[in-house]
Amino acid sequence: MLNSSFPSLTETLPVNAANAVLIGRVWVPGEGPYLVKVDDHEITDLSALALTCSDLMELDQVTNRVKQHQGRTWSAAKVWANTDPLNQDPQQAWFLAPTDLQAIKAAGVTFVASMLERVIEEQARGDAAKAESVRKAVINVMGDNLRNVKPGSDQAMKLKEVLVAQGVWSQYLEVGIGPDAEIFTKSQTMSAVGSGFDVGLHPGSSWNNPEPEIVLVINSKGNVVGAAMGNDVNLRDFEGRSALLLGKAKDNNASCAIGPFIRLFDDHYSIDSVRATDLSMTVKGPEGFVMQGSSSLSQISRDPLDLAAQAIGKYHQYPDGLVLFLGTMFAPTQDRHGPGQGFTHVVGDTVAISTPQLGTLFNRVTTSDLAPPWTYGIRALMQDLAKRHPLQGT
């Protein structure tokens, strides 16, 4: 188990890092971000292969080309150690979130456990104090009836009729067992924070939680080419008050974490590996509070490729590609501040999300107004790339 201190590179990398093709981004002071290949000894500049992560994912046989690529290198251990914001030398390189120009999308209500919690949030109108009594009432009516229901099936539609008649139908059940998945914009392009950095909560929220998720990396053709981990920081009180507050519940400064690296698909890691993923999570509080949880992709209601197909296709294109959070079955109910109060973050929490094939995504918790402001966007990236690779004849 990780402690609350900044994790080592060994803790951060996949356990089989020697067999993993890992993509990251590094900030080089005075130069800007570089796309890199990562292993347990060094990181290698991929600029001669692709200038952005978005460009890289468009390449044919991208995994083999990354494996064979050679370029400028840095010490992986030194760059990772300098990624800790509490001990950072601003004159040395550090890691960023591995994505750049891709749209950041998310699928919601993809697991039965979290779907029930969304229904409870809605029934409690975002009031954590009412959640326990509502939870008992909802589960008493619905039980585990939904666990084996295939979304959009005849069985699901019949169940919908029963639940409507019982007065417990919800918009969350509609996207949970109906034909159409919930796909929403989690955050803005270039806004994600990487492993090691603060994640932000809206300071007006008093009921919130981390959401450990697998993040698919999808190119503009709709091909899933790799995966990472993500923390879809969520404000349960905001969304519970009204589903129309989803944007405010989900998209705040530093509220989206992706990392530590993208693992490209190959013979050692594939979409079937994603389907078999078990994510573990540990939250440690400054007062000594500890919460552990897990999320198993084997229990997802919709297949990851189905979710990808609902996010991009003939109805909706992403010329720079996208990353897609797959949702979580983790919805914490462990009491933290008193009986029936459930879980909520406090400033100073650390969150470690881990799985052997992807490593560990580690973040500290603050409020969005105190997290470092997001200042480096697409325009700044284009300016830095133009300086580094000026157009010929200009």
KEBAVO-43583 format. One record per atom (N, C-alpha, C, CB): residue in one letter; x, y, z. Coordinates in steps of 0.2 Angstrom, whole numbers, plus 5000, padded with zeros to 4 digits. Glycine has a CB too. Layout:
! residues N
AXYZ/...
//
This chain:
! residues 394
M500449945000/M500050005000/M500450065000/M499550005006/L500350114996/L500650174996/L500550215002/L500550214990/N501050255005/N500950305010/N500750365007/N501550305015/S500650415011/S500350485009/S500950525005/S500050525014/S501550495006/S502150535003/S502150524995/S502750515006/F502550564992/F502550554984/F502850484983/F502950614981/P502550444978/P502750374977/P503350374973/P502150344973/S503750324973/S504350314969/S504150294962/S504750264972/L504650304957/L504550284950/L504350204950/L505150294946/T504650164954/T504450094954/T503750084956/T504950054959/E503450124961/E502750114962/E502350144957/E502650154969/T502550194953/T502150224948/T502150184941/T502450294946/L502650144940/L502650114933/L502250044934/L503350094931/P502050014928/P501749954928/P502249904931/P501449934921/V501949844934/V502449794937/V502849764931/V502049744941/N502549754925/N502849724920/N503149784915/N502449674916/A503449834918/A503649894914/A504049874908/A503949944918/A504449824909/A504949804903/A504549784897/A505449744906/N503949754898/N503549734892/N503049784890/N503149674894/A503049844893/A502549894892/A502749954887/A502249924898/V502349974883/V502550024878/V502150084881/V502350014871/L502550134885/L502250184888/L502350254885/L502450184896/I501850294885/I501950364882/I501750414887/I501450374876/G502150464888/G502050514892/G502250584889/G502550504899/R502150634893/R502350704891/R502750734897/R501750744889/V503250774895/V503750804899/V503750874898/V504450774899/W503750914903/W503850984903/W504651004903/W503451024908/V504951034898/V505651054898/V505651134899/V506051034892/P505851154905/P505851234906/P506251264900/P506251244912/G505851324898/G506151354892/G506051334885/G506851364893/E505751274885/E505551244878/E504851214878/E506051184877/G504551204883/G503851174883/G503751104883/G503551204877/P503251074882/P503051004882/P503350964877/P502350984883/Y503650904879/Y503950854874/Y503550784875/Y504650844875/L503350754869/L503050694869/L503650644870/L502650674863/V503550594875/V504150544876/V503850474877/V504450564882/K504350424876/K504250354877/K504550344884/K504650314872/V504250304888/V504450294895/V504650224897/V503950324900/D505250214900/D505350154903/D505650164910/D505850104899/D505950104913/D506150114920/D506750144921/D506150044924/H507150164916/H507850194916/H507850264913/H508350144913/E507550264907/E507550334904/E506950344900/E508150334899/I506850414898/I506350434894/I506650464887/I505850484897/T506250444882/T506550464875/T506150504871/T506650394871/D506350564869/D506050614865/D505750584858/D506450674863/L505050584857/L504750564851/L504650614846/L504150524853/S504950674847/S504750724842/S504850714835/S505150784844/A505350674833/A505450654826/A504950614824/A506150624826/L504550574828/L504050534826/L503350564826/L504050474831/A503250604831/A502650644832/A502750704837/A502050604834/L502450764835/L502550814839/L502050814845/L502450884835/T501450784844/T500950784849/T500750714851/T500350834848/C500450704856/C500150634858/C499550624853/C499850634865/S499150674851/S498650664846/S498950644839/S498250734845/D499450674837/D499750654831/D500050574831/D500350694829/L500350564837/L500650494838/L500050444837/L500950484845/M499450454840/M498950404840/M498650384833/M498450414844/E498850434828/E498550424821/E499050384817/E498550494818/L499650364819/L500150334815/L499950254814/L500850334818/D500050224809/D499950154808/D500550124811/D499950144800/Q500350064814/Q500850024818/Q501250064823/Q501349994813/V500850104827/V501150154831/V501550124837/V500650194834/T501350064839/T501750034845/T502450014842/T501349974847/N502449974836/N503149954834/N503550014832/N503049914828/R503250064830/R503650124828/R503950164834/R503250174824/V503550164840/V503850194846/V504350144849/V503250194851/K504250084849/K504750034851/K505450044848/K504549964850/Q505450054841/Q506050064837/Q506350134838/Q505950044830/H505950184840/H506250254840/H506750264844/H505650304841/Q507250304842/Q507850334846/Q507850404846/Q508450304844/G508050444851/G508050514852/G508350534858/G507350544851/R508350604859/R508550634865/R508350594871/R508450704865/T508750584876/T508450554882/T508550594889/T508850484883/W508150574894/W508250604901/W508250544905/W507650654902/S508450554911/S508450504917/S507750504919/S508950524923/A507350444919/A506750434921/A506650444928/A506450364919/A507150424932/A507050434940/A507150504941/A507650394943/K507550544938/K507650614940/K507050654938/K508250644937/V506750644932/V506150674930/V505550664934/V506050664922/W505550594936/W504950584940/W505050614947/W504850504941/A505650614950/A505650644957/A505550714957/A506450634959/N505650744951/N505550824950/N504850834949/N505950854945/T504450784948/T503750794947/T503350814953/T503450734943/D503550794959/D503250814965/D503250884966/D503650774971/P502650914966/P502650994966/P502951014973/P501851014966/L502950974978/L503150994985/L503951004985/L502950954990/N504250964980/N505050964980/N505250974972/N505250894982/Q504951024969/Q505151034962/Q505651084961/Q504451044958/D506151074956/D506551124954/D506351144947/D507351094953/P506151214947/P505851234941/P506251244935/P505551304943/Q506951234936/Q507451234931/Q507551164928/Q508051254933/Q507151114931/Q507251044928/Q506651014925/Q507550994934/A506650964921/A506050934918/A505650894923/A506250894912/W504950894922/W504450854925/W503950824921/W504150894931/F503550774923/F503050744919/F502450784919/F502950674922/L502050784914/L501350814913/L500850754912/L501350864907/A500250774912/A499750724910/A499950694903/A499050754910/P499850634901/P500050614894/P499650634888/P500150534895/T499150654889/T498650674883/T498750754882/T497950664885/D498650774876/D498650844874/D498050864870/D499250854870/L498050864863/L497550894859/L496850854859/L497750894852/Q496850794862/Q496250754862/Q495650784866/Q496350684865/A495050774864/A494450794868/A494450744874/A493850784864/I494250774879/I494150734886/I493450714887/I494550774892/K493250654886/K492550634887/K492450584892/K492250604880/A491850574894/A491750524900/A491050484899/A491750554907/A491050424900/A490450384900/A490250384908/A490550314897/G489550394909/G489350394916/G488850334917/G488950454917/V488750314923/V488250264925/V488350204921/V487550294924/T488950174921/T489050114917/T489150054922/T489750124914/F489050064928/F489050004933/F488450014937/F489750004937/V488149954939/V487549944943/V487649984950/V487349874945/A488249974953/A488350004960/A488350074960/A489049974963/S488750104955/S488750174955/S488050204952/S489250204950/M487750164948/M487050184945/M486550194951/M486750134940/L486550144956/L486150154962/L486350214966/L486150094966/E486950234966/E487150294970/E486950354967/E487950294971/R486950354960/R486650414957/R485950424958/R486850404949/V485550364958/V484850374959/V484750394966/V484550304959/I485150374971/I485150394978/I485250474979/I485650354983/E485850494975/E485950564975/E485350604973/E486550584971/E485050584967/E484450624965/E483950624970/E484250584958/Q483750564973/Q483250564977/Q483350604984/Q483050484979/A483950604986/A484150644992/A484250714990/A484850614995/R484250734984/R484250804981/R484950834983/R483750854984/G485450794983/G486150814985/G486350824992/G486250884981/D485850804996/D485950815004/D486250745006/D485350825007/A486950745008/A487250685011/A486950655017/A487950705012/A486650705021/A486350675027/A485650635026/A486050735032/K485350645020/K484750605018/K484950535015/K484350645014/A485550535013/A485750475008/A485650405011/A486450485006/E485850395017/E485750325020/E485050305020/E486050325027/S484550345022/S483850325022/S483550315015/S483450375026/V483850355011/V483550345004/V483850285001/V483850414999/R484550275002/R484850215000/R484450145002/R485550205002/K484250145008/K483950085010/K483250075007/K483750085018/A482950135006/A482250135002/A482350114995/A481950205003/V482850134991/V482950124984/V483150044984/V483450164981/I483550024988/I483849954987/I483249904989/I484449944991/N482849924994/N482249884996/N481849874990/N481849915001/V481749924985/V481249914980/V481649884974/V481049984977/M482249904973/M482649874967/M483149814968/M483049934964/G483349814974/G483849754975/G484449754970/G483449694975/D484549694968/D485149684963/D484849664956/D485649634965/N484149684955/N483849664949/N484149684943/N483149694949/L484649744943/L484849774937/L485549744935/L484949844938/R485849694940/R486549674939/R486649644932/R486749634945/N486149594930/N486249554924/N485849584918/N486049484926/V485649644919/V485149674914/V485649704908/V484649724916/K485549684902/K485949704896/K485549774894/K485949654891/P485949834894/P485649894892/P485349894886/P486149954893/G484749914885/G484349924879/G484049854877/G484849934873/S484049804880/S483749744879/S482949744880/S484049684882/D482649694878/D481949684879/D481849684887/D481549624876/Q482249644890/Q482249634897/Q482249704901/Q482749584900/A482749744898/A482849804901/A482249854901/A483449844898/M481949854895/M481349894894/M480749864898/M481149884886/K480649804899/K480149774904/K480249794911/K480149694903/L480949794913/L481049814919/L480949894920/L481849804921/K481049934915/K480950004915/K480150014917/K481050034909/E479749974914/E479049984915/E478849964922/E478649934910/V479149914925/V479049894932/V479249954936/V479349834934/L479849984935/L480150034940/L479750094939/L480850044938/V479450114933/V479050174932/V478450164937/V478850184925/A478150104936/A477550084940/A477650094947/A477250014938/Q478250074950/Q478350074957/Q478650144959/Q478950024958/G478650194954/G478850264956/G479550274957/G478450284962/V480050234955/V480750244956/V481150254950/V481050184960/W480850264944/W481150274938/W481550344939/W480750274932/S482150344935/S482650394936/S482950404929/S483150384942/Q483150474928/Q483650484922/Q484250444922/Q483750564922/Y484550424928/Y485150384929/Y484950314927/Y485350384936/L484350294928/L484250224926/L484150224918/L483550194929/E483850274916/E483750284908/E484450274905/E483450354906/V484950304907/V485650294903/V485950234906/V486050354904/G485750204912/G486050144914/G485850084911/G485950134922/I485150074910/I484950014907/I484550024900/I484449984911/G484550094898/G484250104892/G484750094886/G483950184892/P484550104880/P484950094874/P485550144873/P484550094868/D485450204876/D485950254874/D486350264881/D485650324872/A487050264880/A487450274885/A487550354887/A488150244884/E487650374893/E487850444894/E488550454892/E487750454902/I488650494888/I489350524886/I489350594886/I489550494878/F489850624891/F489850694892/F490550714891/F489550704899/T490650784891/T491250814891/T491550824898/T491250884888/K492050784900/K492250784907/K492650854908/K492750724908/S493150864903/S493550924904/S493750954898/S494150914909/Q494151004898/Q494351034891/Q494951014889/Q494351114892/T495051014882/T495750994879/T496251024883/T495751004872/M496850994885/M497451014888/M497351034895/M497651074884/S496751024898/S496651044905/S496850984910/S495951064906/A496950924908/A497050874913/A497650884917/A497050804910/V497650864923/V498350864927/V498550794927/V498150884934/G499250784928/G499550724928/G499650694935/G500150724924/S499950634935/S500050604942/S500550644945/S500350534941/G500450654952/G500850684956/G500550754958/G501550694953/F500150784954/F499850854955/F499250854959/F499850884948/D499050914961/D498450924965/D497850914960/D498450994968/V497350884963/V496650884960/V496250924964/V496350804960/G495750964960/G495351014963/G494651004964/G495451074959/L494351024970/L493651014972/L493351084972/L493550984979/H492751094969/H492451164970/H492351184977/H491751164966/P492651234979/P492551254987/P491851254989/P492951324988/G491351264985/G490651264988/G490351194989/G490251294983/S490751144987/S490551074988/S490651044995/S490851024983/S490151014998/S490250975004/S490150905004/S489751005009/W490050874998/W489950804997/W490250784990/W489150784997/N490750754990/N491150734984/N491550674985/N491550794982/N491850654979/N492250594980/N492650584973/N491750534980/P493150544974/P493550524968/P493250464964/P494250494970/E493350464958/E493050414954/E493650374950/E492550434949/P493950314952/P494450284949/P494250254942/P494750234953/E494550264937/E494250244930/E494850224926/E493850294927/I494650184921/I495050164915/I494950224910/I495050094912/V495450244906/V495350294901/V495550264895/V495650364903/L495150254890/L495350234883/L495550294879/L494750204879/V496150274875/V496450324871/V496150304863/V497150324871/I495850354860/I495550334854/I495750384849/I494750334855/N495950364843/N496150414838/N495550434833/N496650374833/S495650474828/S495150504825/S494750454820/S495450564820/K495050404819/K494750344815/K494250304820/K495250304812/G494250314826/G493850274831/G494150214833/G493250254827/N494850214832/N495250154834/N495450164841/N495850134829/V495350114846/V495650114852/V496350094852/V495150074857/V496850134854/V497550114853/V497950114860/V497850174849/G497550124865/G497950114872/G497450134877/G498550154872/A497750144883/A497350154889/A497750184895/A496950094892/A497450224899/A497750254905/A497350244911/A498050324904/M497450274916/M497050284922/M496750354923/M497350254928/G496250364926/G495950434927/G495650434934/G495550454922/N495550494936/N495150514942/N494650564940/N495650544948/D494050544939/D493550584937/D493250614943/D492950544933/V493550664946/V493350704952/V492650724952/V493850754954/N492250704957/N491450714956/N491250754962/N491150644955/L490750794961/L490350834966/L489650804967/L490350914965/R489550764972/R488950724972/R488350774974/R489050674978/D488550824978/D488050874980/D487750914974/D488250914986/F488250934970/F488050984964/F487650944959/F488651004961/E487850884958/E487450844953/E486850814956/E487850784950/G486850804962/G486250774965/G485650834966/G486350754972/R485850894966/R485350944966/R485050954960/R485651014968/S485350944954/S485050944947/S485550914942/S484951014945/A485350874938/A485750844933/A486050894928/A485350784929/L485650954928/L485851004924/L486551044926/L485351054923/L486751024932/L487351054935/L487951004934/L487251064943/L487850954929/L488350904928/L489050944926/L488150854923/G488950994922/G489551024920/G489951054926/G489451084915/K489551084930/K489851114936/K490151064941/K489351164940/A489751004941/A489950954946/A490650914943/A489450894946/K490750924937/K491250884934/K491850924931/K491050844928/D491750984929/D492251024925/D492451084929/D492051044918/N492951074933/N493251134937/N494051134937/N493051124945/N494351184939/N495051184938/N495351124942/N495351244941/A495751084938/A496151024941/A495750974943/A496551054947/S495050964940/S494650914943/S494650854938/S493950934942/C495150854934/C495250794929/C495950774929/C495050804922/A496150714932/A496750684932/A496850624927/A496950664939/I497350624923/I497450564919/I498250544919/I497350584911/G498350484920/G499050454920/G499150394923/G499450504924/P499750374925/P500350414925/P500550414917/P500850384929/F500450364913/F500650364906/F500050324902/F501350324906/I500150334896/I499650294891/I500050234890/I499550334885/R499750174890/R500050114888/R499750094882/R499950054894/L500150084876/L499950064870/L499749994869/L500450084864/F499249974865/F499049904864/F499649864860/F498449904861/D499749804862/D500249764859/D500049694861/D500949784860/D500549644860/D500449574862/D500349564869/D500949534859/H500649614873/H500649604881/H500049644884/H501249634883/Y499749684880/Y499149724883/Y498649744878/Y499449794887/S498049734879/S497549734873/S496849764876/S497449674869/I496349764872/I495649784875/I495449724879/I495249794869/D495649664878/D495449614883/D495749624890/D495649544880/S496349654890/S496649674896/S496249724900/S497449694895/V496049774896/V495649824899/V494949794902/V495449874894/R494649744898/R494049714901/R494149674907/R493749664896/A494749654908/A494949614914/A495249654920/A495349554913/T495249724919/T495649764924/T495249764931/T495649834921/D495649764936/D495349774943/D495749834945/D495449714948/L495449894947/L495749954949/L495649954957/L495450014946/S496149974960/S496149984968/S496250054969/S496649934971/M496050074975/M496050144976/M496150154984/M495550184974/T496650194986/T496750214993/T496750284994/T497350184996/V496250304998/V496250385000/V496450385007/V495450405000/K496950435008/K497250445015/K497150515017/K497950425016/G496850525023/G496750595025/G497250625030/G496050595028/P497250685030/P497750715035/P497650705042/P497850795034/E497050685044/E496850665051/E496950595052/E496150685052/G497150555047/G497250485049/G496750435046/G497350465056/F496250465043/F495650425039/F495950395033/F495150475037/V495750325033/V495950285027/V495350255024/V496450235029/M495250255017/M494750225014/M495050185008/M494150275011/Q494850125007/Q495050085002/Q494450064998/Q495450025004/G494550054991/G494050034987/G494250004981/G493550094985/S493849974976/S494049944970/S493449954965/S494149874971/S493649944959/S493249944953/S493449894948/S493150024950/S493049844947/S493149794942/S492849804935/S492949724945/L493249804930/L492949814923/L492549754921/L493449834918/S492649704924/S492249644922/S491549654924/S492549584926/Q491349694928/Q490649714930/Q490349764927/Q490649724938/I490649794922/I490349854918/I489749834914/I490949884913/S489249874913/S488649854910/S488649854903/S488049904912/R489149904900/R489249904893/R489949894891/R489049984890/D490049854886/D490749844884/D491149904882/D490749794878/P491749914884/P492149974882/P492149984875/P492849954884/L492149944870/L492149954863/L491449984861/L492249894859/D490949964865/D490249994863/D490250064866/D489749954867/L490550074871/L490550144874/L490950194869/L490850154881/A491550164866/A491950204862/A491550214855/A492550164860/A491150164853/A490750174847/A490150224848/A490450104845/Q489950234854/Q489450284855/Q489750354856/Q489050264862/A490350354857/A490650424858/A490950454852/A491250414863/I491150404847/I491450434840/I491150384835/I492150434841/G490950414829/G490750374824/G490350424819/G490150324826/K489950394815/K489650444809/K489250494812/K489250394805/Y489050494818/Y488650554821/Y489050604824/Y488150524826/H489750584826/H490150634830/H490850614829/H489950624837/Q491250664826/Q491950654824/Q492350694829/Q492050674817/Y492950674830/Y493450704834/Y494150704830/Y493550674841/P494250754826/P494850754821/P495550744825/P494850814817/D495550764831/D496150764835/D496150704840/D496250824839/G495650654839/G495550604844/G495250624850/G496250574845/L495150574854/L494850584861/L495050534866/L494050584861/V495050554872/V495050504878/V494450494881/V495650524883/L494250434883/L493550414886/L493650384893/L493150374881/F493450414898/F493350384904/F492750334904/F493250444910/L492850274907/L492450224906/L491950214912/L492750154905/G491950264917/G491550254922/G491750214928/G490850234920/T491450214933/T491750174939/T491150144943/T492050224944/M491250084946/M490850054950/M490850074958/M490849974950/F491450114959/F491550144965/F491150204967/F492350154966/A490750194972/A490350254975/A490350244983/A489650254972/P490850284986/P491050274993/P490450294998/P491650314995/T490350245002/T489750265007/T490050255014/T489250205007/Q490750245015/Q491050245022/Q490950305025/Q491750225021/D490750305031/D490650365035/D491250395037/D490150355042/R491350465036/R491950495038/R491850545044/R492250535032/H491350585044/H491250645048/H490650625053/H491050705045/G490350565053/G489850545058/G489350495055/G489450615060/P489050465059/P488550415056/P488050435051/P488150375062/G488050405046/G487550425040/G487750475036/G486950445043/Q488350505037/Q488650555033/Q488950535027/Q489050605037/G489150475027/G489550445021/G490250475020/G489150465015/F490550475014/F491150495013/F491150565009/F491550445009/T491650605011/T491750665007/T492550685008/T491350725009/H492850715003/H493550735003/H493650785008/H493750754996/V494250795011/V494450855014/V495150875011/V494550845022/V495250935011/V495950965008/V496450925012/V495951045009/G496950905008/G497550865011/G497450795010/G497550885018/D496950765007/D496850695006/D497350685000/D496150675003/T497650615000/T497950594994/T497550534992/T498650564996/V497550524985/V497250474981/V497650434977/V496650504977/A497750374978/A498150324974/A497750274971/A498750294979/I497750274964/I497350234960/I497850184956/I496850264955/S497750124957/S498250074955/S497950014951/S498650054960/T498349984946/T498249924943/T498849894941/T497649924938/P499049834941/P499749814940/P499949824932/P499749734940/Q499449824928/Q499649834921/Q499749914919/Q499149804916/L499549954923/L499550024921/L499950064926/L498850054921/G500050044932/G500450074937/G500050114942/G500950124934/T500250164945/T499850204950/T499750284948/T500250204956/L499150304948/L499050374947/L498950404954/L498350384943/F499350454956/F499350484963/F499250554963/F500050464966/N498750574967/N498650654967/N498450674974/N498050664962/R498650734976/R498350764982/R497750804981/R498950804985/V497350814986/V496750854985/V496750924988/V496150814989/T496550974984/T496451034986/T495851064983/T497051084984/T495651134984/T495151154981/T495351194974/T494751214985/S494851194970/S494951224963/S495251294963/S494351214959/D495051334968/D495351404968/D496051404970/D494851444972/L496251354974/L496951354977/L497451314972/L496951324984/A497151264968/A497551224963/A497951274958/A497151174960/P498451254956/P498851304951/P498351314945/P499451274948/P498251374943/P497751394938/P498051364931/P497651474937/W497551344927/W497651314920/W497851374916/W497051274918/T498451384913/T498651434909/T498951414902/T499151474913/Y499151354902/Y499451324896/Y498951284892/Y500151284897/G498751314886/G498251284882/G498551274875/G497651324881/I498051264870/I498251244863/I498651304860/I497551234859/R498451364861/R498751424858/R499551424860/R498451484859/A499651414866/A500351414869/A500751354866/A500351414877/L500351294866/L500751234863/L500951244856/L500251174864/M500451274852/M500651284845/M501251334844/M500051314841/Q501251384849/Q501751434848/Q502451404850/Q501651494853/D502451364855/D503051324857/D503351274852/D502951284864/L502851244849/L503051194843/L503351234837/L502451154841/A503051294836/A503251334830/A503951354831/A502751394829/K504151374837/K504751394839/K505251344838/K504851424846/R505051284840/R505551224840/R505551194833/R505251164844/H505051204829/H505051174822/H504751224817/H504651104822/P505151284816/P504851334812/P504651314805/P505351394811/L504151344802/L503951324795/L504551344790/L503251364793/Q504651304785/Q505151324780/Q504851374776/Q505251254776/G505351424774/G505151474769/G504851534772/G504751454764/T504851534779/T504451594783/T505051634786/T503951574787/
//
